[in-house]
Amino acid sequence: MKKIQMVDLTGQYEDIREEVNKSIQQVMETAAFINGPEVHGFQKELENYLGVKHVIPCANGTDALQIAMMGLGLKPGDEVITADFTFAATVEVIALLGLTPVLVD
Ligand SMILES: Cc1ncc(COP(=O)(O)O)c(C=O)c1O
């Protein structure tokens, strides 16, 4: 049976290998792991690319979901409707904030 990948991370990496490796090396050599020049450069480039005033770089998708949901002003117990076919972090963050996940197909 042919394996169908949901996301081709290797293929995506191959397309940007040189740029990614150079940036990682820069971070390692400067030890600027948090809020360093590479992160600020990424932030500015993404703001320009998206045409938005503010981008908040996050360590991972779970953090991004949590920050976005914290900004919505929801109260514990509020219902959040989300897709049932998603990564565990989607529901994990809703529950972490004391909200009630409602899965919809
Ligand atoms: C839809 C979705 N949401 C959230 C996440 C969580 O991202 P991370 O593993 O970077 O925290 C993933 C990860 O694959 C995802 O696919």
Ligand as a Chemical Component Dictionary entry (heavy atoms), coordinates in Angstrom:
data_LIG
# 
_chem_comp.id                   LIG 
_chem_comp.type                 NON-POLYMER 
_chem_comp.pdbx_formal_charge   0 
_chem_comp.three_letter_code    LIG 
# 
loop_
_chem_comp_atom.comp_id 
_chem_comp_atom.atom_id 
_chem_comp_atom.alt_atom_id 
_chem_comp_atom.type_symbol 
_chem_comp_atom.charge 
_chem_comp_atom.model_Cartn_x 
_chem_comp_atom.model_Cartn_y 
_chem_comp_atom.model_Cartn_z 
_chem_comp_atom.pdbx_ordinal 
LIG C1 C1 C 0 -3.174 21.747 13.184 1  
LIG C2 C2 C 0 -2.043 21.792 14.174 2  
LIG N1 N1 N 0 -2.170 22.565 15.271 3  
LIG C3 C3 C 0 -1.192 22.621 16.199 4  
LIG C4 C4 C 0 -0.021 21.909 16.056 5  
LIG C5 C5 C 0 1.021  21.989 17.143 6  
LIG O1 O1 O 0 2.211  22.504 16.701 7  
LIG P1 P1 P 0 3.534  22.220 17.549 8  
LIG O2 O2 O 0 3.803  20.753 17.475 9  
LIG O3 O3 O 0 4.572  23.051 16.829 10 
LIG O4 O4 O 0 3.302  22.708 18.950 11 
LIG C6 C6 C 0 0.164  21.101 14.943 12 
LIG C7 C7 C 0 1.399  20.319 14.783 13 
LIG O5 O5 O 0 1.599  19.582 13.846 14 
LIG C8 C8 C 0 -0.867 21.044 13.970 15 
LIG O6 O6 O 0 -0.751 20.263 12.891 16 
# 
loop_
_chem_comp_bond.comp_id 
_chem_comp_bond.atom_id_1 
_chem_comp_bond.atom_id_2 
_chem_comp_bond.value_order 
_chem_comp_bond.pdbx_ordinal 
LIG C1 C2 SING 1  
LIG C2 N1 SING 2  
LIG C2 C8 DOUB 3  
LIG N1 C3 DOUB 4  
LIG C3 C4 SING 5  
LIG C4 C5 SING 6  
LIG C4 C6 DOUB 7  
LIG C5 O1 SING 8  
LIG O1 P1 SING 9  
LIG P1 O2 DOUB 10 
LIG P1 O3 SING 11 
LIG P1 O4 SING 12 
LIG C6 C7 SING 13 
LIG C6 C8 SING 14 
LIG C7 O5 DOUB 15 
LIG C8 O6 SING 16 
# 
